[in-house]
């Protein structure tokens, strides 16, 4: 019953936001999230803790901006319709297209590693525009109806989804995508299961998923950090950084550990470009959970 009620609320939001002009939908999403900020105390507390790690000058203003960014993400998500895909593509700028083309030219596919910045899903149409298959791994949500809606949403944006079931089959499927020259996009600034690689991330020890580096190591696919940023007027900017080289010597575990630490540094630089757009509202360090 709870799952059905959640899905009904989703459908209501989808219907309401879909009727609005883009700018109005975004403004409404930001206002709703701003109002909710005072109610969701645990998430506000996490936003404050993360803000202090980022050494922002005004923690309170930063926290308000983080919730506004999160509200914009959901507003844009609810606003998406198939007929609006061309509009989304036209309002998205790609920085680093030459890096993608060079990497794909090697014929081993491409692993793209992203943080929870802006609206990464709006980068989906760029894959088809540049002529490559784009696949992402998504959390296997307990609410089947909402999970299936997200899968369909991302498909409409040009992103094929593989659900993170924890089975070996997931890695095999991603390897097949890379083998046929496609790209695999992985959100990797949060270790959901806590079984990742220990790294220093914003001055404190935590774990990040080993998946991006392990996949690049197994297949030879180039590993590129990337981020999608909100821009003014409903626009978006996708930034691709240069390849993260696999380093650490002959030992495979050491390569994963050393390269994941370097990837963490690249993610830091992407986040610090627009820290208020990093809507990380969950515990992400051991001290958060404590």
Buried (B, 14 or more C-beta within 10 A) or exposed (E): EEEEEBBEEBBEBBEEBEEBEBEEBBBBBBEBBBEBBEEBEEBBBBBBBBBEBBEBEEBEEBBBBBBBBBBBBBBBBBBBEEEEBEEBBEBBBBBBBEBBEEBBEEEBBBBBBBBBBBBBBBBBBBBBEBEBBBBBBBEEBEBEBBBEBBBEBBEBBBBBBBBBEEEEEBBEBBBEBBEEBBBBBBBBBBBEEEEBBBBEBBEEEBBBBBBBBBBBBEBEBBBBBBBBBBBEEBBBBBBBBEBBEBEBEEEEEEBBBBBBBBBBEBBBEBBEBBBBBBBBBBBBBEEBEE
